[in-house]
Amino acid sequence: MTAIQDVPLKTIKGQDSSLADYAGQVLLVVNVASKCGLTPQYAGLETLYEKYKDQGFAVLGFPANDFGAQEPGSNEEIATFCTTNFGASFPMFEKIGVVGPDKHPLYRELTGALPTAQNDGGFRERLAGYGMKPNEAPEVLWNFEKFLIGRDGEPVARFAPDTAPDDAALVGAIEKELFASE
């Protein structure tokens, strides 16, 4: 069991959980938001989940209201939004903080293990261009940042928020973890 797998979590319905519940699977942990320009990524995340779930893969969504107050809803409202608008069936967890003093221990572990994201195609500069002050590494930059966790429970890759779920680098990293032992 890894430190990340030991972190207590709650599902979006309030049930106790942890990443240990997904032991042996490849996980894509994503901080999500309903009112963000990147919110359409929910559809792509669901497509990824559907494509690979039978091979031992799961997308895990963690709503966060840390960036531009783009996730103001309750857990119940978030769950309804995701299923109604995007047909999201991947596991969702309760709303948490992913940056700053209220950062959830899961994100403390993730950002400590992987302090920088790959595939940052200028998203940081675009945020600055909109007059926003982007977080410095190792903090999460924005909604929809993605952390890939291998079957052994260890973080293996981190992708910038604007990395689309069908991006070749992301899909390649997922497939590498899924099929490494084959």
Phi, psi and omega in degrees: 000133179266166178301321181294323180290338181278345185294125178293136179229166171231137176291168180297343177264007174088009180275144177296142182202178171194170177291344175299334177297343182246021182307136179086357178256159171270131186239142171243106181268125186227129172275121190246163177207146186274340187239040185247153175299340179266000182306326177302347176298340176308317181298315179293323177296320177295320178299314177301313181301311181298321183293321189246357186299328180286349176263006179095040181236144174217141167267134178239117182264131179237096178300140178215142181251031187276347187236106177062024180050045185268006174223069185279346188287168174282168178303319180295316179296321179296313181300316179296316180302313185294318181284321182291315186271333185231359181061027184295121178245358179288157183299135177240149182240168181296157179296133182224172170266138181244357178220165172072197186293338180262017181300130178295145179306329177300314181286334173297316179293315183296311182289332175291322181285324182229087187288343180227150179265146172266168177069026178282093183276044178089012181298320179302315180293324178295318177301314179299323178296335176272008179083013179263149178262102182295147175294146174274151175300143013268005182299151173298136184282317186194181175301149175072025168286146189237132176243124179261129180243130181284172180302334180278001178086005180260137175296135183239338181201153179225132184238141181300156182304324183273009172287113182292149179302336179262010178301136184301321180294318179293310180299318178299319179294319178297311182296322178301316179290320182292320190248015183299325185270358182277000000 
